[in-house]
């Protein structure tokens, strides 16, 4: 009996530990989406609340078709009206005579309004089609807000019952949300800063992302090449699971490739036929070597005919990113999740220039080059040191080639290739004076 209890306890602990580990991102340990409810006023049968969704993730954003938020009411609450968002279904409101609620469902699903709605339906930070930027790219666009008027509910702090079982789609699965928790009331300041008010009641919900929950298969892969080796290391075969085999992918030279851009009802990808079958490929090319610097070219290619990636992000982990001298045609920010280690960089497009990665085809790629200063104590081209340790696209980790396939340095070449210019100069001088 004791051993059975022990095994049950061990199983429960394993499940709890695994669930937390699956939602933990070592490159963004504090990243989450926080949903805050501020009760601003009481009504005869409920309350009016402002709901603010803030994306504190450094490099994972919510792209089109946008977020959808759901919960389950604790009692028999209804939504009388909304500003800045709407429910996807009204539900059965037949018991109400006269005024009809906006939604009577026990488990409503909320979506953002599209840009351009009438002003009387808008509230600050709303109506962006559910698109929310990441905090590391644009904090001002990392917030989405709506107002909800709740009826058949409590009318005081003691009688209000918090909604439960929150779900967040951003836009697909992957997020796990906590239960609502009452927190200190939010403070508000007047425009001149001379008056302070506060919400009547505030509660928070925290949602964290897990790539394991979002998809069983990777969504991107990495290929490599270098100037010192003619070998081009491709993405691993079926790196993304070959979910679209050759029977339902599109060949690049096919006439269909110009007619498959229309989005399907289920948002399923239509991929170009490749050996890796990934929607995204990130190519890392070690381009040039100088005495004190070295140069890398990064190219991101989209193989999905149906998807344009807006506000895309690329995260790279490499030990020499602590000495970035210049980045061409991309924005760059260092990510320092741990103060002792500065080896991770966030790249994203320049607004109105290359912040949209177009669908598969001639325009479906973005490129940049990095100029990095060498640390002569650690720099080397040996054993794949010049290639990234990890690569993330839009917050999802990409499949890397096996380390033993990386382009290798020829045995006759110096490890850092720094002394070659000196040897050439010495040989030139020698021939001049002899």
Secondary structure by P-SEA (a helix, b strand, c coil): caaaaaaaaaaaaaaaaaaaaaacccccccbbbbbbbbbcccccccbbbbbbbbcccccccccccbbbbbbbbcccccccccccccccccccccccccccccccccbbbbbbbcccccccccccccccccbbbcccccccccccbbbbbbcccccccccbbbbcbbbbbcccccccccccccccbbbbbcccccbbbbbcbbbbbbbbbbcccccccccccccccccccccccccccccccccccccccccccccccccccccccccccccccccccccbbbbbbbccccccbbbbbbbbbbccccccccbbbbbbbccccccccccccbbbbbbccccccccbbbbbbccccccccccccccccccbbbbbbbcccccccccccccccbbbcccbbbbbccccccccccccccccccaaaaaaaaaaaaaaac
